[in-house]
Amino acid sequence: MDFSKLPRQFARTGPAPQSRFRLWGSVAVASILVAAQASPAFATIDNTATANGSGPSGPLAPVTDSVSVDVIDAAPATTVAKSWAFASPGGDVNGDGNVDPGDSVVYTYVVTNSGNVTIQDVGLTDAHDGVNGALVFTNPTTETDNTVAGDVPGTTNDSDNSDGFGDGVWDVLGPGDVITFTAAYTVGAGDFTAPASSDGDIDNTATVASLYNGSPVPDSTGPAAVPLDNTPRFTLDKVADDITDRAVGDVVTYTYTLENTGNVPITNVTLGDVENGSGSLSGPNFASWTTQNGSTLTGNTINSFNPGSIAVYSATYTVTQSDVNTLQ
């Protein structure tokens, strides 16, 4: 090989031939690695190192080498944890620890950016099957600035909602950061009778929607169930129009008042009466609703007896001679 044709830095006075081979081999291997790791510019951290020096005859030509470091793929994601508690103070009106009509509860929604990129326009909705009004979310005025794996100084204060909550969304939420929403709800009597509450709960599922660079992030959901104090109970009051010195042939009229004093419907309500007179009791038969509250009736059977409903039945009995002879 004619070394006189090589660049000055590779002349005979330089490193031994085997050293020069190692240098060329290192450059070649580095070039192969860079080519193998090549990624789109937006997905890599690119670095080029440059070495300068001088030989006996003056400055040498700079030598360079580059490395591209692949950046982890963007994985935008959120989580939401939903819980409830009695409003404080006075949310549990009667202090029994159970959820009754008139009690107030507060839902808390903890929304976390669980991905590895900053997201935008974080919004919350709640599929709430309570019947006593829609939920209104508070503006989460503060956020918890957390670090994530590999986080470095300088990523604090990377969440922002400086334009306010009038648009119903939190503007910017950094990785690992948390915002907390709340909403209040007053339990109504209708929650105990609504078909959606037939399982004994007010069920809710919160959903968080957000964007990453203008594209939707997969929604995250968080359920919660408020157990209702379902207490089926009713009362019966029976009176006679006159209970004193009834003679043979007198007609006694009985009135029966049924009231649903619980907070859930009662079904298939029937009324019977057993008496020890020798004659026959006519009834009891349904007479009227004092308060119906949507209750339904077929004949003398109340199909659905709703809370607060009052039904009146009546029956008659004619006093016999046998009654006077034996019931002394």
BELMOPE-V231532 format. One line per field, one symbol per residue. ss: DSSP state (a for helix, b for strand, c for the rest). burial: I if it has 24 or more other ideal C-beta (glycine too) atoms within 12 Angstrom, else O. A space follows every 10 residues. Layout:
BEGIN
ss: ???
burial: ???
END
This chain:
BEGIN
ss: ccaaaccaaa ccccccaaaa aaaaaaaaaa aaaaaacccc aaabbbbbbb bccbbccbbc ccbbbbbbbb cccccccbbb bbbbbbcccc ccccccccbc cccbbbbbbb bbbcccccbb bbbbbbbbcc ccccccbccc ccbbcccccc cccccccccb ccccccccbb bbbccccbbb bbbbbbccca aaacaaaccc bbbbbbbbbb bbccbbbbbb bbbbbbbbcc cccbbbbbbb cccccccccc bbbbbbbbbb cccccbbbbc cccccccccc cbbbbbbbbb bccccbbbcc bbbbbccccb bbbbbbbbcc aaaaaacc
burial: OOOOOOOOII OOOOOOOOOO OOOOOOOOOO OOOIOOOOOO OOOOOOOOOO OOOOOOOOOO OOOOOOOOOO OOOOOIIIII OIOIOIOOOO IOOOOOOIII IIIIIIIIII IIIIIOIIII IIIIIIOIII OIOOIOIOOI OOIOIOOIOO OOOOOOOIII IOOOOOOOII IIIIIIIIII IIIIIIIIII IIIIOOIOOO IIIIIIIIII IIOOOOIOII OIIIIIOIII OOOIOIOIOO OOOOOOOOOO OIIIIIIIII OIIIIIOOIO IOIOIOIOIO IOIIIIOOIO OOIOIOIOOI OIOIIIIIII IIIIIIIOII OOOOOOOO
END
